[in-house]
């Protein structure tokens, strides 16, 4: 015969009044730590640059060549490679020169290197799409007097 099962003590109710105190203690610890999400002091998006740029490819007739369908490369990749080439040129010229203050010849050389990279690593799926030379353009967007201004600059042609 089984003896009577042991008696289970009654379950304590959760005290919901403790939660605000726990949240307050956690908040104070995070504020003391400073670099602890969500109480980070890192100003990620507190300021926006004065201008935003993007790169695109076109042919000799200025017909836009969509980089993903034509070359299977994203325009953001073109911008990153251009940035890498410009940083290398900046390092060679001396670190006291800002990237946007590099001479036009240096920017053109970097642009030619980007075009060579595109043709070497991502040749066009249909070469007949390109009429003549391949061009690399930079679009710059700025807010001026409450309106967005767009400036298009030919960087390189090959």
C-alpha positions, 0 to 999 in steps of 0.5 A, a space after each residue: 500500500 502506498 503511503 499518502 503522497 507528500 503534501 506540496 506546499 502552496 505556490 507563492 504568488 508572484 509579486 508584481 510590485 517588484 517589477 518596477 524596482 527591478 526595471 529601475 535597478 537595471 536602468 541605473 546599472 545600464 546608465 552606469 555602464 554607458 555603452 550598454 544597449 539601449 543606453 548607448 552614448 554613441 551618436 549613430 544617426 545624430 548628424 547627417 552629412 551635407 551631401 549624399 552620393 551614389 555612382 552609376 554606369 552609363 555608355 558613351 551615349 549617356 544611356 544608364 546601364 543598370 549595374 545589377 542586371 547588366 554587370 551583376 554588381 550593385 552600385 553600392 559595391 561600386 561606391 565602396 570600391 571607389 572609396 577604397 581607391 580614393 583612400 589609397 590615393 589619400 594615403 599616398 598624397 598624405 593624410 592631411 588631404 580630405 577625400 573630397 579635396 583630392 585633385 580631379 586627376 586622382 579621382 579620374 584615376 580611381 574611377 578608371 581603376 573601378 571601371 577596369 575592375 568591373 570589366 575584369 570581374 563582372 563583364 556585361 551579360 550582353 556586350 551589345 548593350 554598351 554603345 561605345 565607351 563605358 562611363 562612371 558617373 557620380 550623383 551628388 544630392 544636397 539640400 539647399 533652401 529646402 530643395 534637393 539639388 542634384 549634381 552629376 559628374 563624369 568621373 571616368 571613361 574607358 
